[in-house]
Amino acid sequence: MEYIRVRSADNYFQHIDVVKRNRRKRTAYGRFFVEGVRAVNQMVQNNWEVYAWIYSDERHLSGWAQDILAAVPSEKHLILTSELMDQISDKEDTSELLALAVQPPDTLERITLSENPLLVVCDRPASPGNLGTIIRSCDAFRADGLIVTGHSADIYDPVTIRASVGCLFSLPTTRVPSYRDLLPWFEKLRADCPNLQLVGTTAKSDTDIGQCDFARPTVLFIGNETMGLSTNLKELCDYLVRIPIHGSASSLNVGCAASICLYEADRQRRLAQR
């Protein structure tokens, strides 16, 4: 473990800043910025690899922070001045402990399937805030994992992590370049779960979500905020469902829509278990 004092906006500080702000650099380095007590706790509890801890010894560290620094290994400790901590933190009250975590490989093998799988595929989400909300809802309603397809918001964007309230670290979430990369995996899933259904969401369906049997093994497809599900994914689905709504809006925010669908799936599954 290497202890490095950072007293100016040197290369170490610039590295933290560029990993935080620049998606291309995050991907190139395979690291991402973590801030917030809940996010750090979730990261530690789920045994994510930490590249560097970031803090200042010019301020008193709480027992929580000291315990984490003592217990969780990292390649580096970057010890910043108070002023630099203020610059790099996104919080009004500067966080006492930040981290650069290591991105795990984007592989479907990260998702462990339950006996009755519930998977979510998010098609090209554009907003990191919406993506974080979907991650949070997947975790809350017991989805086995989330797969993000195509050119989308970054799952390791600080806004995504903040909106997920740290659930990114407990929910297996991975990315694939195209829906085509999922086709062999779906074939294997169907072989293992003959009752598996692929369910897509669209405002143009005539079938309400309450009419869909979510107690079955299910892959739920959520579309892009503006375009909805791609034509290719719609054709792949066994069923297309909609959320019945009233009022002047023609559709719901994608994060809200995903949460409602996941709640309905969990509700049906809880009833089926009674």
N, C-alpha and C positions, 0 to 999 in steps of 0.2 A: 504494500500500500504506500502510495506516494502523497506526501503533504506538500501542497504548493500554495504559497502566499501570493495573492493577486492584489496589487496595490494601485493598478492603473488599468485603463481599457486596453490591456495587452492581448496577446494571441489567445490566452486562456479565456479571458472575458469575452472576446469576440466569438470564440467557439461556442460558449454558452448562448450568446445572443443569436447567432446564426442558426443554431439548432432549434431555438425557441421560435424564430420568426420565419424561417425559410424551409418550405417543404422539400425542395430538391436536395438541400444540404442534409436535412433530417434523414432522408432516404439514403443518401450517399454514405453518411457516417453510421447509419443504423442505430441512432440514438434519438431520444426525445426528452422534452422538458417536463418536469413534474413539480407542481406546487399545490399546497393545501394539505392540512392535517389529514383529512379523510382520504385524499388520493395517496398520500405517502403511506398511511396505515394500510390501505388496501394493497398497495404495491408490495409492502413488506410481508403482509399476511399471506399473499399468494406467491411469494418466493420469486418475484421478478428480479432479473439481474440488474444491478446498479453499476453504472460506469463511474459516476462521480457524485459525491455528496458536496453540497455547496452551502456555506454558512459563514458567519463572521464571528471571530472570537473577541470582537470589541463590544459585543452585547452578551448579556447573560443568556445562556442556553437553558431551557427548561429541562426538567428530568426526563420528559418524553424524548426530546431531541438527543440528549446525552445517551440515553439507553439505546436508541436506534443507531447512533454512530458507533457505539461500542459493540452492538450485536450484529449489524448487517455489513458484510464486507463490500468493498468497492475498490476499483483500481486506483482512484484518486480521491483526495479530499482537497477541494478548492476553497481556500480560506480568503474571503473577500473583505475589503473594508466596508464599514457601515454604509458609506455613500454608494458604493458599487452594488451592495445588496438592495438598496432603495431603487437603484436604476433598473435592476433586472427583475425585481418582483412586480407582479401585476396587481397586488393587493394594496389597499389604502394603508393598512397597517402591515408593514413589510414582514413577509414570512421569515421565520427564524431558520428554517431548514428547507432547502430545495434539492432537486436531484436531476441528474441526467441518467435516464434508464435506457436499457438495451432493447431494441425492437426484436421480438421473436420472429422466426421465419414465417412467411405467409404460406401456410400449408394447412390443408383440410384435416390432416391428422391431428391437429391441435384440438379438434372438436370431438369430445367423447359422447357418444350417443346413449341416451337412456333406453329403457325397455320400450317406452312409447315416445319416440322422438318428436320434438317440436323444434324445428329449425326456422330461422328467418333469413331470407335473402333480400338485401336492400339494393335496388337497381339505381346506380349512379346518383346517390344523394348529393346535393349541391351545397347544403348548409352544414357546417360543422356543429352548429347548435342543435339542429334537427337530428343529426347523426348521433350526437351524445345523448339526446333524449331517447332515441330508439334503443341504444345500448342499455340505458338505465331501465327502460321498460322490459326489454328482453330478460334482464337479470331479475327484475321484480316478479315477472310472471313465468319464470322457470323454463325459459327457452334453453335448449342445449348449446346454442351458439348462434353467432351472426356472421353472415358472409356478405361482403360488400363487393359489388361487381362494377367493372368499367371505370371510366374516368370520374372520380368522385371526390368529395371532401375527404381530407386526411383523417384517419382514425387516430393519429398521433398529434393532431393539431391541439394546442393548449385549450382552445375553445371547446373542442370535442370532449377532451378529458374533463374539463370543468363542468360541462353540461351533463356528463355521465355520472357526476359525483363520485368518481373513482370506480364505477362499476366496470369500466374497461378492463380492470385488473382481475376481476372475478369471472367475467363472461368471455369465453373463447371467441375472439373476433378476428377474422382474417379477410384478406383481399384476394380477388382473382381478376385478371385483366378483362375477361369476357365470360359471358354465360356459357360459351362453348367449353370452357375449362371445367364446368360443372357436369357436363353430360355423362362422362364415364362414371363419375361419383354417384349421380342419380341412378344410373343403371344398377350399380352395386347396392344402393339403398333399397331399390325395388326388389332386388333378389333377396335381401335380408329381411325386408318388411313388405310382404306381398300386398298388404293393406295400405301402403303408403299413398298419400294424395298430395298433389301439388296444387296449392290454392293461391290465386292471384287476386289482388284488390284493384278495383276500378269503379269509378262513379257511374259508369255506363252499363254495369251489370243489372240484370233483373232479379238477381238472387241476393237476399239479405244475409248478412253474416250469421244471423241466428238460425238460418236454415241449413248451414253447413255443419257437418259432423266433425268438430274439431277434437273429439275424443279419440279419433284415429291418428295414427302416425302422420304427421303433417309437415310439409315445407310451405311456409307462408312467404309470398312475394310482395314486397312493398316497392312502389314505383318512385320515380324522380318527382320532385316538387312541382315542376312545370309540365313535364311531358307524360308523367305517369309511367306505367310499365311499358317497356318496349314491345313491339309487335312479336318479336321472337319469343319473349318470355310468356306473353299471353298465349301463344300457340302451344307452348310447352305445358301449360297448366291444365289440370283435369277440370278445375272449376274456377270461375271468376265470381267474386262476391263484392257487395257494396255495403257501406254503412248508411242506413236510411237517416237522412237529416232533414231539418225544416229550416225556415228562414230564407234570407236572400242569398246566402253563400251557396255556391254550387259544389264546394268541396271543403274538406278540412285540412288544416296543417298536417303535413305528413307525419310529424312526430306524434300528434294527437291521434291520427288515424291508426298508426301502428299500435299505440297504447290501447286503443279501444279493441282492436282485433285480438291482441294478445290477452287482454282481460277476458274477452269472450271465450277464447280457447281455454284459458285456465279455469273459468267458471264451469264450462262443460266437463272438463276433466275432473274437477272436484266433485261435481254431481255424479259422474260415472263411478267414482270410487266409493260412494256411500252405499 
